[in-house]
Structure formats: C-alpha cells, structure tokens
Amino acid sequence: MGDRTTGTEGEYLRQFLHAGAPAWESGDGAVMVRWPTGSLATVLLSATGEFDVDSVACLREAFDCAWTGQADRILLDVTRVEFADAAFIHELLDTRHRAGRLVLVGPVPRPVRKLLETTGTRDLFHISLEQDHAP
C-alpha cells in the first residue's frame, strides 16, 4: 500500500498493516480492514476514506470474503467514512440481502447518516453505537 497516508488516518492504517490484519484498498483512498473478533460467526470490518462508484470495489471484496466460511454476522465500523454515495448504499443493501446480518457500528458520521436519510434506507439497517468490537 505504500506510505502515502498522513496524520491520524496514516497512523490508523499503519496500525493494521503492522498487525497483519487482512485489508483491501481501492487505490482511491478507500480502505477496508478485517479485525479479529474471537468468534468465527462474527466478522468485524472497518471502512476508512471515501466510497463512491470508483472506490467501492474494496468494500464489495471485503464483504465477499466475510461471508465465506462460518460467519453469520458482519459488524461494519463506519466511523472513519468521510464520504459515501449511492454505490456505497448499493453494496450495503446487497450484503444485507445475503444470508446473515449486517450491523453498522457507529457513531455514524454525518456523510453516511445523511446518505441513509436521503435514500430512505436508515431503517433498513441495524445501527449499534456500541464500539465494544470496533478497533
């Protein structure tokens, strides 16, 4: 991935690289990281950066990997999402329709909250403000 990140985001990204956590990067600044939860049934993913039609592939790849195996629940930490558009919502909805459960872990940042409200999809997702499992 290189060392092109700076500031707090850069420290966060170096943290998961050092830990050896599986990660997916879009090349456009969107990054997905899979964190251990201690349970085969629960997968914790964290999203960082901007997710649009050009960068959402890393989200899709992370979801695809999460559903393989024994997982029946995905926790998606969205606290570091700086921008999201319809492509982001599409991937969330697609994942929500698969077997299992998708839980958004917050606090949900303004761009994501506004997108959920604007698209009328807010009530379709379980949102947990608890960060017990978040990195």
C-alpha positions as CSV (number, residue, x, y, z in Angstrom):
1,M,0.0,0.0,0.0
2,G,2.9,2.3,0.5
3,D,3.3,5.2,2.9
4,R,1.2,7.8,1.3
5,T,-1.1,8.4,4.2
6,T,-0.6,11.2,6.7
7,G,-1.9,12.3,10.1
8,T,-4.3,10.2,12.1
9,E,-5.6,8.2,9.2
10,G,-2.0,7.3,8.4
11,E,-1.4,6.1,11.9
12,Y,-4.6,4.1,11.8
13,L,-3.6,2.4,8.5
14,R,-0.1,1.6,9.7
15,Q,-1.6,0.1,12.8
16,F,-3.5,-2.6,10.8
17,L,-0.6,-3.2,8.5
18,H,1.7,-3.8,11.5
19,A,-0.9,-6.1,13.0
20,G,-1.1,-8.1,9.8
21,A,-4.9,-7.7,9.5
22,P,-6.4,-8.5,6.1
23,A,-7.1,-5.4,4.2
24,W,-8.5,-4.2,0.9
25,E,-7.7,-0.9,-0.8
26,S,-9.3,0.9,-3.7
27,G,-6.4,2.9,-4.8
28,D,-8.6,6.0,-4.5
29,G,-8.3,6.3,-0.7
30,A,-10.9,3.8,0.4
31,V,-9.7,1.1,2.7
32,M,-11.4,-1.9,4.3
33,V,-9.8,-3.8,7.2
34,R,-10.9,-7.1,8.8
35,W,-10.2,-7.3,12.6
36,P,-10.3,-10.4,14.7
37,T,-13.3,-10.8,17.0
38,G,-12.6,-14.1,18.6
39,S,-15.7,-15.7,17.0
40,L,-16.0,-17.5,13.7
41,A,-19.6,-16.4,13.5
42,T,-18.8,-12.6,13.7
43,V,-16.7,-10.6,11.3
44,L,-15.6,-7.1,12.1
45,L,-14.8,-4.8,9.2
46,S,-13.8,-1.2,9.4
47,A,-14.2,1.3,6.5
48,T,-11.9,4.3,6.1
49,G,-12.0,7.0,3.5
50,E,-14.3,7.9,0.6
51,F,-16.6,5.3,-1.0
52,D,-18.0,6.0,-4.5
53,V,-18.5,4.2,-7.7
54,D,-14.7,4.2,-8.4
55,S,-13.6,3.0,-5.0
56,V,-16.4,0.8,-3.7
57,A,-14.9,-2.4,-5.1
58,C,-12.8,-2.8,-1.9
59,L,-16.0,-2.8,0.2
60,R,-17.5,-5.5,-2.1
61,E,-14.4,-7.6,-1.9
62,A,-14.3,-7.4,1.9
63,F,-18.0,-8.3,2.2
64,D,-17.4,-11.3,-0.2
65,C,-14.6,-12.6,1.9
66,A,-16.5,-12.0,5.1
67,W,-19.4,-14.2,4.0
68,T,-17.2,-17.1,3.1
69,G,-16.9,-19.6,5.9
70,Q,-19.0,-19.7,9.0
71,A,-19.8,-16.0,9.5
72,D,-23.5,-15.2,10.1
73,R,-22.9,-11.5,11.2
74,I,-20.8,-8.7,9.9
75,L,-20.1,-5.6,12.0
76,L,-19.2,-2.7,9.8
77,D,-17.4,0.1,11.6
78,V,-18.3,3.2,9.6
79,T,-16.9,5.9,12.0
80,R,-14.0,6.7,9.6
81,V,-16.1,7.0,6.4
82,E,-15.5,10.5,5.1
83,F,-17.8,10.3,2.0
84,A,-20.3,7.8,0.6
85,D,-22.6,7.8,-2.3
86,A,-25.3,5.5,-3.9
87,A,-22.6,2.9,-4.7
88,F,-21.9,2.5,-1.0
89,I,-25.6,2.1,-0.2
90,H,-26.0,-0.4,-3.0
91,E,-23.2,-2.6,-1.5
92,L,-24.7,-2.3,2.0
93,L,-28.2,-3.3,0.6
94,D,-26.7,-6.2,-1.4
95,T,-24.9,-7.5,1.7
96,R,-28.0,-7.1,3.8
97,H,-29.9,-9.4,1.4
98,R,-27.4,-12.2,1.8
99,A,-27.7,-14.8,4.5
100,G,-26.7,-13.4,7.8
101,R,-26.9,-10.0,9.4
102,L,-25.2,-6.7,8.8
103,V,-24.7,-4.3,11.7
104,L,-23.4,-0.7,11.2
105,V,-21.2,0.3,14.1
106,G,-21.1,4.0,14.9
107,P,-21.3,6.7,15.8
108,V,-22.3,7.1,12.2
109,P,-20.5,10.0,10.6
110,R,-22.5,12.8,9.0
111,P,-21.9,11.8,5.4
112,V,-23.2,8.3,6.0
113,R,-26.1,9.4,8.2
114,K,-27.2,12.0,5.6
115,L,-27.0,9.4,2.8
116,L,-29.1,6.9,4.8
117,E,-31.7,9.5,5.5
118,T,-31.8,10.9,1.9
119,T,-32.2,7.5,0.4
120,G,-34.8,6.4,2.9
121,T,-32.7,3.4,3.9
122,R,-31.9,4.3,7.5
123,D,-34.5,1.9,9.0
124,L,-33.3,-1.0,6.9
125,F,-30.0,-1.3,8.9
126,H,-29.4,-2.2,12.5
127,I,-27.1,0.5,13.9
128,S,-25.1,0.0,17.0
129,L,-23.5,2.8,18.8
130,E,-21.5,0.4,20.9
131,Q,-17.9,0.1,19.9
132,D,-17.1,-2.9,22.0
133,H,-15.9,-4.7,18.9
134,A,-14.6,-1.7,17.0
135,P,-10.8,-1.3,16.6
